[in-house]
């Protein structure tokens, strides 16, 4: 590789270990434990990447990151820490850190991070307009792409989102990174060792949210982010997360806005959607969900609650990202006051606030003005679009759901997967 990496860590054994690993991989390595020398070393050695420890005795690593970015905004910095948390990662990424990894990190995780930062595994791609088109075969692979295949997409640059977990009530965040074609959507801890694929087999909980788990790490409430990715046609993304994805305003709209601001890149490869060729149904007519063949993703959802919600029905034809942004993304999560009491007893919904959910008592909406008359049913469609993406590919078909939730959605996914 011959790229220069500057290792900045006050622990000599860490510097020595990193020097050995990186040298064996073909990097030229410069190392220091003196934070005050870093700017001079950057000017002289011109490293491609700086590996910077967060905790330095002479100068806080976050402050040193700030100075590096002021001195040379184009210097790539990967933060490393033995006391990492998502708040530190969010702060560092907002200051311009290219990645944030936790000690003790795996060699594969470190090299993967370096590969992402140096761009060695991104392949050909191009930035498209803010809202990508619908069905489209990819550039140079379009000759061999099957009918109905869609272009793979990622984001043009990393972005960070911070907020509060809807169920944990704790400050949390996610760092979203571009990912190469064919990698899919993955979630990882800050150490980068967990690499949980956003797939059906990773789901461990579907009670009041969808939770993914793997290799000792779990991420709660992934459905709103996955819904935004499905709606915008983003197929490849690496997500670093704490224990829960932030709720933001309770919808998918803020996720969409940030993803579009980062830019969406078309990649030089295609992906074939999941498209069942016959009707598949789970449940009885009073509470059921089914999918049948169609040319695009169509969803008919029926919600039936006691007043003041009553009967709500939504018909969606997801013909473009614009339709998703206009009709579904703004719909916020909702809950009945009595259900919030039950969830509180289970240690859930601790982050439910007046500004991130629709709260309903026996008579009225108690905390907000609805964005749609049928906003609650639309949010059920939002969740369903997110859960469908756990098949690992976009979904094409006509889904009809009556009074269903996450558990029913996953039951349908298992039935679809069994026939693939």
GUZAMI-117117 format. One record per residue (C-alpha): z, x, y. Coordinates in steps of 0.1 Angstrom, whole numbers, plus 5000, padded with zeros to 4 digits. Layout:
GUZAMI-117117
<pt><pz>Z</pz><px>X</px><py>Y</py></pt>
...
This chain:
GUZAMI-117117
<pt><pz>5000</pz><px>5000</px><py>5000</py></pt>
<pt><pz>5009</pz><px>5029</px><py>5024</py></pt>
<pt><pz>5024</pz><px>5004</px><py>5049</py></pt>
<pt><pz>5056</pz><px>5017</px><py>5066</py></pt>
<pt><pz>5088</pz><px>4998</px><py>5062</py></pt>
<pt><pz>5119</pz><px>5006</px><py>5084</py></pt>
<pt><pz>5151</pz><px>4998</px><py>5066</py></pt>
<pt><pz>5181</pz><px>4992</px><py>5089</py></pt>
<pt><pz>5214</pz><px>4989</px><py>5071</py></pt>
<pt><pz>5248</pz><px>5005</px><py>5077</py></pt>
<pt><pz>5255</pz><px>5008</px><py>5039</py></pt>
<pt><pz>5241</pz><px>5040</px><py>5025</py></pt>
<pt><pz>5238</pz><px>5027</px><py>4990</py></pt>
<pt><pz>5218</pz><px>4997</px><py>5002</py></pt>
<pt><pz>5195</pz><px>5020</px><py>5021</py></pt>
<pt><pz>5191</pz><px>5043</px><py>4991</py></pt>
<pt><pz>5184</pz><px>5014</px><py>4968</py></pt>
<pt><pz>5158</pz><px>4999</px><py>4991</py></pt>
<pt><pz>5141</pz><px>5033</px><py>4997</py></pt>
<pt><pz>5137</pz><px>5038</px><py>4959</py></pt>
<pt><pz>5124</pz><px>5003</px><py>4953</py></pt>
<pt><pz>5099</pz><px>5003</px><py>4981</py></pt>
<pt><pz>5087</pz><px>5039</px><py>4975</py></pt>
<pt><pz>5080</pz><px>5030</px><py>4939</py></pt>
<pt><pz>5059</pz><px>5001</px><py>4952</py></pt>
<pt><pz>5038</pz><px>5024</px><py>4973</py></pt>
<pt><pz>5054</pz><px>5019</px><py>5007</py></pt>
<pt><pz>5062</pz><px>5046</px><py>5032</py></pt>
<pt><pz>5099</pz><px>5041</px><py>5040</py></pt>
<pt><pz>5120</pz><px>5051</px><py>5070</py></pt>
<pt><pz>5157</pz><px>5043</px><py>5069</py></pt>
<pt><pz>5186</pz><px>5044</px><py>5093</py></pt>
<pt><pz>5222</pz><px>5031</px><py>5095</py></pt>
<pt><pz>5223</pz><px>5036</px><py>5133</py></pt>
<pt><pz>5214</pz><px>5004</px><py>5151</py></pt>
<pt><pz>5211</pz><px>5021</px><py>5184</py></pt>
<pt><pz>5182</pz><px>5043</px><py>5172</py></pt>
<pt><pz>5161</pz><px>5014</px><py>5160</py></pt>
<pt><pz>5139</pz><px>5008</px><py>5191</py></pt>
<pt><pz>5131</pz><px>5046</px><py>5193</py></pt>
<pt><pz>5122</pz><px>5046</px><py>5155</py></pt>
<pt><pz>5100</pz><px>5016</px><py>5160</py></pt>
<pt><pz>5082</pz><px>5033</px><py>5189</py></pt>
<pt><pz>5077</pz><px>5065</px><py>5169</py></pt>
<pt><pz>5071</pz><px>5053</px><py>5133</py></pt>
<pt><pz>5053</pz><px>5020</px><py>5141</py></pt>
<pt><pz>5065</pz><px>5002</px><py>5109</py></pt>
<pt><pz>5046</pz><px>4973</px><py>5096</py></pt>
<pt><pz>5079</pz><px>4956</px><py>5087</py></pt>
<pt><pz>5116</pz><px>4961</px><py>5096</py></pt>
<pt><pz>5142</pz><px>4952</px><py>5071</py></pt>
<pt><pz>5172</pz><px>4945</px><py>5093</py></pt>
<pt><pz>5208</pz><px>4938</px><py>5082</py></pt>
<pt><pz>5225</pz><px>4910</px><py>5100</py></pt>
<pt><pz>5259</pz><px>4928</px><py>5101</py></pt>
<pt><pz>5257</pz><px>4961</px><py>5119</py></pt>
<pt><pz>5289</pz><px>4979</px><py>5133</py></pt>
<pt><pz>5274</pz><px>4991</px><py>5166</py></pt>
<pt><pz>5252</pz><px>4961</px><py>5174</py></pt>
<pt><pz>5250</pz><px>4926</px><py>5159</py></pt>
<pt><pz>5218</pz><px>4922</px><py>5139</py></pt>
<pt><pz>5208</pz><px>4890</px><py>5156</py></pt>
<pt><pz>5211</pz><px>4907</px><py>5190</py></pt>
<pt><pz>5191</pz><px>4937</px><py>5177</py></pt>
<pt><pz>5164</pz><px>4913</px><py>5165</py></pt>
<pt><pz>5163</pz><px>4898</px><py>5200</py></pt>
<pt><pz>5159</pz><px>4933</px><py>5215</py></pt>
<pt><pz>5132</pz><px>4942</px><py>5190</py></pt>
<pt><pz>5112</pz><px>4911</px><py>5198</py></pt>
<pt><pz>5115</pz><px>4918</px><py>5235</py></pt>
<pt><pz>5104</pz><px>4954</px><py>5230</py></pt>
<pt><pz>5075</pz><px>4945</px><py>5207</py></pt>
<pt><pz>5069</pz><px>4908</px><py>5199</py></pt>
<pt><pz>5044</pz><px>4918</px><py>5172</py></pt>
<pt><pz>5069</pz><px>4938</px><py>5150</py></pt>
<pt><pz>5076</pz><px>4919</px><py>5118</py></pt>
<pt><pz>5113</pz><px>4916</px><py>5110</py></pt>
<pt><pz>5128</pz><px>4904</px><py>5078</py></pt>
<pt><pz>5166</pz><px>4898</px><py>5081</py></pt>
<pt><pz>5189</pz><px>4906</px><py>5052</py></pt>
<pt><pz>5225</pz><px>4896</px><py>5049</py></pt>
<pt><pz>5254</pz><px>4896</px><py>5024</py></pt>
<pt><pz>5270</pz><px>4867</px><py>5043</py></pt>
<pt><pz>5240</pz><px>4845</px><py>5048</py></pt>
<pt><pz>5241</pz><px>4809</px><py>5057</py></pt>
<pt><pz>5214</pz><px>4785</px><py>5068</py></pt>
<pt><pz>5227</pz><px>4785</px><py>5104</py></pt>
<pt><pz>5222</pz><px>4823</px><py>5106</py></pt>
<pt><pz>5187</pz><px>4819</px><py>5091</py></pt>
<pt><pz>5178</pz><px>4792</px><py>5115</py></pt>
<pt><pz>5190</pz><px>4813</px><py>5145</py></pt>
<pt><pz>5171</pz><px>4844</px><py>5133</py></pt>
<pt><pz>5139</pz><px>4825</px><py>5126</py></pt>
<pt><pz>5140</pz><px>4809</px><py>5160</py></pt>
<pt><pz>5142</pz><px>4844</px><py>5175</py></pt>
<pt><pz>5111</pz><px>4855</px><py>5156</py></pt>
<pt><pz>5123</pz><px>4868</px><py>5123</py></pt>
<pt><pz>5094</pz><px>4865</px><py>5097</py></pt>
<pt><pz>5118</pz><px>4858</px><py>5068</py></pt>
<pt><pz>5155</pz><px>4858</px><py>5060</py></pt>
<pt><pz>5168</pz><px>4869</px><py>5026</py></pt>
<pt><pz>5203</pz><px>4870</px><py>5012</py></pt>
<pt><pz>5221</pz><px>4899</px><py>4994</py></pt>
<pt><pz>5221</pz><px>4904</px><py>4965</py></pt>
<pt><pz>5184</pz><px>4898</px><py>4965</py></pt>
<pt><pz>5161</pz><px>4902</px><py>4935</py></pt>
<pt><pz>5134</pz><px>4928</px><py>4936</py></pt>
<pt><pz>5107</pz><px>4901</px><py>4930</py></pt>
<pt><pz>5122</pz><px>4881</px><py>4959</py></pt>
<pt><pz>5121</pz><px>4911</px><py>4982</py></pt>
<pt><pz>5085</pz><px>4920</px><py>4973</py></pt>
<pt><pz>5074</pz><px>4884</px><py>4976</py></pt>
<pt><pz>5088</pz><px>4883</px><py>5011</py></pt>
<pt><pz>5071</pz><px>4915</px><py>5020</py></pt>
<pt><pz>5038</pz><px>4902</px><py>5006</py></pt>
<pt><pz>5041</pz><px>4870</px><py>5026</py></pt>
<pt><pz>5048</pz><px>4889</px><py>5058</py></pt>
<pt><pz>5020</pz><px>4915</px><py>5053</py></pt>
<pt><pz>4996</pz><px>4888</px><py>5044</py></pt>
<pt><pz>4986</pz><px>4904</px><py>5011</py></pt>
<pt><pz>4986</pz><px>4871</px><py>4991</py></pt>
<pt><pz>4973</pz><px>4845</px><py>5015</py></pt>
<pt><pz>4936</pz><px>4847</px><py>5007</py></pt>
<pt><pz>4909</pz><px>4832</px><py>5029</py></pt>
<pt><pz>4919</pz><px>4803</px><py>5051</py></pt>
<pt><pz>4910</pz><px>4788</px><py>5084</py></pt>
<pt><pz>4930</pz><px>4767</px><py>5109</py></pt>
<pt><pz>4917</pz><px>4731</px><py>5113</py></pt>
<pt><pz>4923</pz><px>4705</px><py>5139</py></pt>
<pt><pz>4959</pz><px>4693</px><py>5143</py></pt>
<pt><pz>4954</pz><px>4663</px><py>5120</py></pt>
<pt><pz>4934</pz><px>4675</px><py>5090</py></pt>
<pt><pz>4906</pz><px>4653</px><py>5076</py></pt>
<pt><pz>4909</pz><px>4632</px><py>5045</py></pt>
<pt><pz>4890</pz><px>4639</px><py>5013</py></pt>
<pt><pz>4870</pz><px>4671</px><py>5015</py></pt>
<pt><pz>4860</pz><px>4698</px><py>4991</py></pt>
<pt><pz>4868</pz><px>4734</px><py>4999</py></pt>
<pt><pz>4845</pz><px>4760</px><py>5015</py></pt>
<pt><pz>4831</pz><px>4785</px><py>4991</py></pt>
<pt><pz>4845</pz><px>4767</px><py>4960</py></pt>
<pt><pz>4829</pz><px>4734</px><py>4969</py></pt>
<pt><pz>4800</pz><px>4739</px><py>4945</py></pt>
<pt><pz>4823</pz><px>4737</px><py>4915</py></pt>
<pt><pz>4849</pz><px>4713</px><py>4929</py></pt>
<pt><pz>4851</pz><px>4680</px><py>4909</py></pt>
<pt><pz>4843</pz><px>4648</px><py>4926</py></pt>
<pt><pz>4873</pz><px>4636</px><py>4946</py></pt>
<pt><pz>4889</pz><px>4670</px><py>4949</py></pt>
<pt><pz>4906</pz><px>4678</px><py>4982</py></pt>
<pt><pz>4910</pz><px>4711</px><py>5001</py></pt>
<pt><pz>4942</pz><px>4729</px><py>4996</py></pt>
<pt><pz>4962</pz><px>4734</px><py>5028</py></pt>
<pt><pz>4993</pz><px>4753</px><py>5041</py></pt>
<pt><pz>5007</pz><px>4758</px><py>5076</py></pt>
<pt><pz>4994</pz><px>4785</px><py>5100</py></pt>
<pt><pz>5028</pz><px>4800</px><py>5108</py></pt>
<pt><pz>5065</pz><px>4798</px><py>5097</py></pt>
<pt><pz>5087</pz><px>4772</px><py>5114</py></pt>
<pt><pz>5123</pz><px>4763</px><py>5114</py></pt>
<pt><pz>5141</pz><px>4729</px><py>5116</py></pt>
<pt><pz>5178</pz><px>4725</px><py>5121</py></pt>
<pt><pz>5200</pz><px>4694</px><py>5120</py></pt>
<pt><pz>5226</pz><px>4676</px><py>5100</py></pt>
<pt><pz>5225</pz><px>4666</px><py>5063</py></pt>
<pt><pz>5224</pz><px>4628</px><py>5059</py></pt>
<pt><pz>5248</pz><px>4629</px><py>5029</py></pt>
<pt><pz>5268</pz><px>4661</px><py>5033</py></pt>
<pt><pz>5273</pz><px>4657</px><py>5071</py></pt>
<pt><pz>5271</pz><px>4694</px><py>5074</py></pt>
<pt><pz>5248</pz><px>4714</px><py>5097</py></pt>
<pt><pz>5218</pz><px>4725</px><py>5078</py></pt>
<pt><pz>5182</pz><px>4735</px><py>5082</py></pt>
<pt><pz>5150</pz><px>4745</px><py>5065</py></pt>
<pt><pz>5126</pz><px>4774</px><py>5071</py></pt>
<pt><pz>5090</pz><px>4765</px><py>5062</py></pt>
<pt><pz>5066</pz><px>4793</px><py>5053</py></pt>
<pt><pz>5029</pz><px>4794</px><py>5046</py></pt>
<pt><pz>5021</pz><px>4798</px><py>5009</py></pt>
<pt><pz>4990</pz><px>4810</px><py>4991</py></pt>
<pt><pz>4966</pz><px>4785</px><py>4975</py></pt>
<pt><pz>4977</pz><px>4773</px><py>4941</py></pt>
<pt><pz>5014</pz><px>4779</px><py>4946</py></pt>
<pt><pz>5024</pz><px>4743</px><py>4954</py></pt>
<pt><pz>5055</pz><px>4732</px><py>4972</py></pt>
<pt><pz>5086</pz><px>4753</px><py>4963</py></pt>
<pt><pz>5122</pz><px>4753</px><py>4975</py></pt>
<pt><pz>5144</pz><px>4784</px><py>4974</py></pt>
<pt><pz>5178</pz><px>4796</px><py>4986</py></pt>
<pt><pz>5180</pz><px>4823</px><py>5012</py></pt>
<pt><pz>5183</pz><px>4849</px><py>4984</py></pt>
<pt><pz>5148</pz><px>4837</px><py>4972</py></pt>
<pt><pz>5159</pz><px>4837</px><py>4936</py></pt>
<pt><pz>5159</pz><px>4799</px><py>4929</py></pt>
<pt><pz>5122</pz><px>4791</px><py>4935</py></pt>
<pt><pz>5125</pz><px>4754</px><py>4926</py></pt>
<pt><pz>5091</pz><px>4738</px><py>4922</py></pt>
<pt><pz>5089</pz><px>4703</px><py>4939</py></pt>
<pt><pz>5080</pz><px>4688</px><py>4905</py></pt>
<pt><pz>5093</pz><px>4659</px><py>4884</py></pt>
<pt><pz>5110</pz><px>4683</px><py>4860</py></pt>
<pt><pz>5132</pz><px>4697</px><py>4888</py></pt>
<pt><pz>5147</pz><px>4663</px><py>4897</py></pt>
<pt><pz>5184</pz><px>4660</px><py>4889</py></pt>
<pt><pz>5195</pz><px>4630</px><py>4910</py></pt>
<pt><pz>5179</pz><px>4598</px><py>4923</py></pt>
<pt><pz>5209</pz><px>4577</px><py>4933</py></pt>
<pt><pz>5207</pz><px>4575</px><py>4971</py></pt>
<pt><pz>5183</pz><px>4604</px><py>4976</py></pt>
<pt><pz>5161</pz><px>4627</px><py>4956</py></pt>
<pt><pz>5177</pz><px>4660</px><py>4946</py></pt>
<pt><pz>5160</pz><px>4691</px><py>4931</py></pt>
<pt><pz>5178</pz><px>4717</px><py>4912</py></pt>
<pt><pz>5171</pz><px>4750</px><py>4894</py></pt>
<pt><pz>5187</pz><px>4784</px><py>4887</py></pt>
<pt><pz>5220</pz><px>4775</px><py>4902</py></pt>
<pt><pz>5207</pz><px>4760</px><py>4934</py></pt>
<pt><pz>5203</pz><px>4724</px><py>4944</py></pt>
<pt><pz>5186</pz><px>4708</px><py>4975</py></pt>
<pt><pz>5194</pz><px>4672</px><py>4984</py></pt>
<pt><pz>5173</pz><px>4647</px><py>5003</py></pt>
<pt><pz>5139</pz><px>4662</px><py>4999</py></pt>
<pt><pz>5119</pz><px>4630</px><py>5000</py></pt>
<pt><pz>5113</pz><px>4627</px><py>5037</py></pt>
<pt><pz>5099</pz><px>4662</px><py>5040</py></pt>
<pt><pz>5078</pz><px>4657</px><py>5008</py></pt>
<pt><pz>5065</pz><px>4625</px><py>5023</py></pt>
<pt><pz>5053</pz><px>4642</px><py>5054</py></pt>
<pt><pz>5036</pz><px>4669</px><py>5033</py></pt>
<pt><pz>5019</pz><px>4643</px><py>5012</py></pt>
<pt><pz>5008</pz><px>4623</px><py>5042</py></pt>
<pt><pz>4994</pz><px>4653</px><py>5060</py></pt>
<pt><pz>4977</pz><px>4668</px><py>5029</py></pt>
<pt><pz>4998</pz><px>4700</px><py>5029</py></pt>
<pt><pz>4996</pz><px>4713</px><py>4993</py></pt>
<pt><pz>5012</pz><px>4748</px><py>4995</py></pt>
<pt><pz>5045</pz><px>4756</px><py>5012</py></pt>
<pt><pz>5075</pz><px>4778</px><py>5006</py></pt>
<pt><pz>5107</pz><px>4761</px><py>5018</py></pt>
<pt><pz>5140</pz><px>4780</px><py>5023</py></pt>
<pt><pz>5168</pz><px>4756</px><py>5024</py></pt>
<pt><pz>5206</pz><px>4752</px><py>5023</py></pt>
<pt><pz>5221</pz><px>4724</px><py>5001</py></pt>
<pt><pz>5203</pz><px>4696</px><py>5019</py></pt>
<pt><pz>5172</pz><px>4690</px><py>5040</py></pt>
<pt><pz>5182</pz><px>4679</px><py>5075</py></pt>
<pt><pz>5179</pz><px>4642</px><py>5083</py></pt>
<pt><pz>5165</pz><px>4647</px><py>5118</py></pt>
<pt><pz>5160</pz><px>4612</px><py>5131</py></pt>
<pt><pz>5160</pz><px>4596</px><py>5097</py></pt>
<pt><pz>5122</pz><px>4594</px><py>5094</py></pt>
<pt><pz>5094</pz><px>4618</px><py>5087</py></pt>
<pt><pz>5080</pz><px>4618</px><py>5122</py></pt>
<pt><pz>5098</pz><px>4650</px><py>5134</py></pt>
<pt><pz>5087</pz><px>4669</px><py>5103</py></pt>
<pt><pz>5051</pz><px>4658</px><py>5110</py></pt>
<pt><pz>5053</pz><px>4668</px><py>5147</py></pt>
<pt><pz>5066</pz><px>4703</px><py>5138</py></pt>
<pt><pz>5041</pz><px>4708</px><py>5110</py></pt>
<pt><pz>5012</pz><px>4699</px><py>5133</py></pt>
<pt><pz>5025</pz><px>4721</px><py>5161</py></pt>
<pt><pz>5026</pz><px>4750</px><py>5136</py></pt>
<pt><pz>4990</pz><px>4743</px><py>5127</py></pt>
<pt><pz>4975</pz><px>4733</px><py>5093</py></pt>
<pt><pz>4953</pz><px>4758</px><py>5076</py></pt>
<pt><pz>4926</pz><px>4749</px><py>5051</py></pt>
<pt><pz>4925</pz><px>4773</px><py>5022</py></pt>
<pt><pz>4895</pz><px>4784</px><py>5002</py></pt>
<pt><pz>4904</pz><px>4764</px><py>4971</py></pt>
<pt><pz>4906</pz><px>4728</px><py>4960</py></pt>
<pt><pz>4930</pz><px>4706</px><py>4941</py></pt>
<pt><pz>4922</pz><px>4675</px><py>4921</py></pt>
<pt><pz>4945</pz><px>4645</px><py>4928</py></pt>
<pt><pz>4964</pz><px>4626</px><py>4901</py></pt>
<pt><pz>4943</pz><px>4594</px><py>4895</py></pt>
<pt><pz>4954</pz><px>4572</px><py>4866</py></pt>
<pt><pz>4925</pz><px>4555</px><py>4848</py></pt>
<pt><pz>4945</pz><px>4525</px><py>4837</py></pt>
<pt><pz>4974</pz><px>4503</px><py>4849</py></pt>
<pt><pz>5009</pz><px>4517</px><py>4843</py></pt>
<pt><pz>5039</pz><px>4496</px><py>4849</py></pt>
<pt><pz>5077</pz><px>4501</px><py>4848</py></pt>
<pt><pz>5102</pz><px>4473</px><py>4850</py></pt>
<pt><pz>5100</pz><px>4435</px><py>4850</py></pt>
<pt><pz>5083</pz><px>4414</px><py>4877</py></pt>
<pt><pz>5115</pz><px>4408</px><py>4897</py></pt>
<pt><pz>5120</pz><px>4445</px><py>4901</py></pt>
<pt><pz>5091</pz><px>4466</px><py>4891</py></pt>
<pt><pz>5066</pz><px>4492</px><py>4901</py></pt>
<pt><pz>5031</pz><px>4498</px><py>4888</py></pt>
<pt><pz>5000</pz><px>4519</px><py>4896</py></pt>
<pt><pz>4964</pz><px>4510</px><py>4888</py></pt>
<pt><pz>4931</pz><px>4527</px><py>4895</py></pt>
<pt><pz>4918</pz><px>4528</px><py>4931</py></pt>
<pt><pz>4897</pz><px>4551</px><py>4954</py></pt>
<pt><pz>4926</pz><px>4561</px><py>4976</py></pt>
<pt><pz>4964</pz><px>4557</px><py>4977</py></pt>
<pt><pz>4972</pz><px>4521</px><py>4984</py></pt>
<pt><pz>5007</pz><px>4508</px><py>4984</py></pt>
<pt><pz>5020</pz><px>4472</px><py>4985</py></pt>
<pt><pz>5057</pz><px>4471</px><py>4988</py></pt>
<pt><pz>5080</pz><px>4441</px><py>4988</py></pt>
<pt><pz>5116</pz><px>4444</px><py>5000</py></pt>
<pt><pz>5139</pz><px>4414</px><py>4996</py></pt>
<pt><pz>5174</pz><px>4416</px><py>5010</py></pt>
<pt><pz>5198</pz><px>4389</px><py>5023</py></pt>
<pt><pz>5196</pz><px>4381</px><py>5060</py></pt>
<pt><pz>5192</pz><px>4397</px><py>5085</py></pt>
<pt><pz>5166</pz><px>4418</px><py>5066</py></pt>
<pt><pz>5152</pz><px>4390</px><py>5045</py></pt>
<pt><pz>5117</pz><px>4393</px><py>5029</py></pt>
<pt><pz>5095</pz><px>4422</px><py>5041</py></pt>
<pt><pz>5061</pz><px>4431</px><py>5027</py></pt>
<pt><pz>5040</pz><px>4461</px><py>5036</py></pt>
<pt><pz>5004</pz><px>4468</px><py>5027</py></pt>
<pt><pz>4992</pz><px>4504</px><py>5033</py></pt>
<pt><pz>4959</pz><px>4521</px><py>5027</py></pt>
<pt><pz>4964</pz><px>4558</px><py>5032</py></pt>
<pt><pz>4929</pz><px>4566</px><py>5042</py></pt>
<pt><pz>4938</pz><px>4595</px><py>5066</py></pt>
<pt><pz>4967</pz><px>4615</px><py>5080</py></pt>
<pt><pz>4964</pz><px>4595</px><py>5112</py></pt>
<pt><pz>4972</pz><px>4563</px><py>5093</py></pt>
<pt><pz>5004</pz><px>4579</px><py>5078</py></pt>
<pt><pz>5014</pz><px>4592</px><py>5113</py></pt>
<pt><pz>5010</pz><px>4558</px><py>5129</py></pt>
<pt><pz>5021</pz><px>4534</px><py>5102</py></pt>
<pt><pz>5047</pz><px>4552</px><py>5080</py></pt>
<pt><pz>5061</pz><px>4584</px><py>5094</py></pt>
<pt><pz>5082</pz><px>4568</px><py>5122</py></pt>
<pt><pz>5101</pz><px>4545</px><py>5098</py></pt>
<pt><pz>5138</pz><px>4555</px><py>5096</py></pt>
<pt><pz>5162</pz><px>4553</px><py>5067</py></pt>
<pt><pz>5185</pz><px>4523</px><py>5067</py></pt>
<pt><pz>5217</pz><px>4511</px><py>5051</py></pt>
<pt><pz>5240</pz><px>4482</px><py>5050</py></pt>
<pt><pz>5275</pz><px>4487</px><py>5064</py></pt>
<pt><pz>5291</pz><px>4477</px><py>5030</py></pt>
<pt><pz>5269</pz><px>4502</px><py>5012</py></pt>
<pt><pz>5279</pz><px>4530</px><py>5036</py></pt>
<pt><pz>5315</pz><px>4523</px><py>5026</py></pt>
<pt><pz>5306</pz><px>4527</px><py>4989</py></pt>
<pt><pz>5286</pz><px>4559</px><py>4996</py></pt>
<pt><pz>5315</pz><px>4573</px><py>5016</py></pt>
<pt><pz>5338</pz><px>4568</px><py>4985</py></pt>
<pt><pz>5312</pz><px>4589</px><py>4966</py></pt>
<pt><pz>5312</pz><px>4616</px><py>4992</py></pt>
<pt><pz>5278</pz><px>4606</px><py>5005</py></pt>
<pt><pz>5263</pz><px>4595</px><py>5038</py></pt>
<pt><pz>5288</pz><px>4617</px><py>5058</py></pt>
<pt><pz>5260</pz><px>4626</px><py>5081</py></pt>
<pt><pz>5248</pz><px>4590</px><py>5088</py></pt>
<pt><pz>5249</pz><px>4587</px><py>5126</py></pt>
<pt><pz>5239</pz><px>4561</px><py>5151</py></pt>
<pt><pz>5207</pz><px>4581</px><py>5159</py></pt>
<pt><pz>5195</pz><px>4589</px><py>5124</py></pt>
<pt><pz>5196</pz><px>4557</px><py>5105</py></pt>
<pt><pz>5193</pz><px>4519</px><py>5109</py></pt>
<pt><pz>5227</pz><px>4504</px><py>5104</py></pt>
<pt><pz>5229</pz><px>4467</px><py>5094</py></pt>
<pt><pz>5259</pz><px>4444</px><py>5090</py></pt>
<pt><pz>5259</pz><px>4408</px><py>5077</py></pt>
<pt><pz>5244</pz><px>4394</px><py>5109</py></pt>
<pt><pz>5222</pz><px>4420</px><py>5127</py></pt>
<pt><pz>5210</pz><px>4455</px><py>5134</py></pt>
<pt><pz>5240</pz><px>4471</px><py>5150</py></pt>
<pt><pz>5229</pz><px>4504</px><py>5165</py></pt>
<pt><pz>5192</pz><px>4505</px><py>5174</py></pt>
<pt><pz>5159</pz><px>4488</px><py>5183</py></pt>
<pt><pz>5135</pz><px>4486</px><py>5154</py></pt>
<pt><pz>5102</pz><px>4506</px><py>5157</py></pt>
<pt><pz>5085</pz><px>4480</px><py>5135</py></pt>
<pt><pz>5096</pz><px>4445</px><py>5125</py></pt>
<pt><pz>5093</pz><px>4456</px><py>5089</py></pt>
<pt><pz>5107</pz><px>4491</px><py>5095</py></pt>
<pt><pz>5130</pz><px>4490</px><py>5065</py></pt>
<pt><pz>5101</pz><px>4482</px><py>5040</py></pt>
<pt><pz>5080</pz><px>4509</px><py>5057</py></pt>
<pt><pz>5107</pz><px>4534</px><py>5050</py></pt>
<pt><pz>5107</pz><px>4524</px><py>5014</py></pt>
<pt><pz>5070</pz><px>4532</px><py>5014</py></pt>
<pt><pz>5078</pz><px>4566</px><py>5031</py></pt>
<pt><pz>5102</pz><px>4574</px><py>5003</py></pt>
<pt><pz>5077</pz><px>4564</px><py>4977</py></pt>
<pt><pz>5050</pz><px>4586</px><py>4991</py></pt>
<pt><pz>5075</pz><px>4615</px><py>4990</py></pt>
<pt><pz>5086</pz><px>4609</px><py>4955</py></pt>
<pt><pz>5050</pz><px>4605</px><py>4943</py></pt>
<pt><pz>5043</pz><px>4641</px><py>4955</py></pt>
<pt><pz>5067</pz><px>4653</px><py>4928</py></pt>
<pt><pz>5037</pz><px>4650</px><py>4904</py></pt>
<pt><pz>5026</pz><px>4683</px><py>4921</py></pt>
<pt><pz>4994</pz><px>4669</px><py>4934</py></pt>
<pt><pz>4982</pz><px>4642</px><py>4958</py></pt>
<pt><pz>4981</pz><px>4608</px><py>4942</py></pt>
<pt><pz>4952</pz><px>4583</px><py>4942</py></pt>
<pt><pz>4958</pz><px>4548</px><py>4930</py></pt>
<pt><pz>4971</pz><px>4513</px><py>4939</py></pt>
<pt><pz>5009</pz><px>4512</px><py>4937</py></pt>
<pt><pz>5026</pz><px>4478</px><py>4938</py></pt>
<pt><pz>5064</pz><px>4480</px><py>4941</py></pt>
<pt><pz>5090</pz><px>4451</px><py>4942</py></pt>
<pt><pz>5126</pz><px>4458</px><py>4953</py></pt>
<pt><pz>5125</pz><px>4494</px><py>4939</py></pt>
<pt><pz>5141</pz><px>4527</px><py>4949</py></pt>
<pt><pz>5141</pz><px>4564</px><py>4939</py></pt>
<pt><pz>5151</pz><px>4558</px><py>4903</py></pt>
<pt><pz>5123</pz><px>4534</px><py>4898</py></pt>
<pt><pz>5098</pz><px>4557</px><py>4915</py></pt>
<pt><pz>5108</pz><px>4585</px><py>4892</py></pt>
<pt><pz>5105</pz><px>4563</px><py>4861</py></pt>
<pt><pz>5069</pz><px>4556</px><py>4872</py></pt>
<pt><pz>5062</pz><px>4593</px><py>4876</py></pt>
<pt><pz>5074</pz><px>4600</px><py>4841</py></pt>
<pt><pz>5051</pz><px>4573</px><py>4827</py></pt>
<pt><pz>5022</pz><px>4588</px><py>4847</py></pt>
<pt><pz>5030</pz><px>4623</px><py>4836</py></pt>
<pt><pz>5032</pz><px>4613</px><py>4799</py></pt>
<pt><pz>4996</pz><px>4602</px><py>4801</py></pt>
<pt><pz>4982</pz><px>4633</px><py>4818</py></pt>
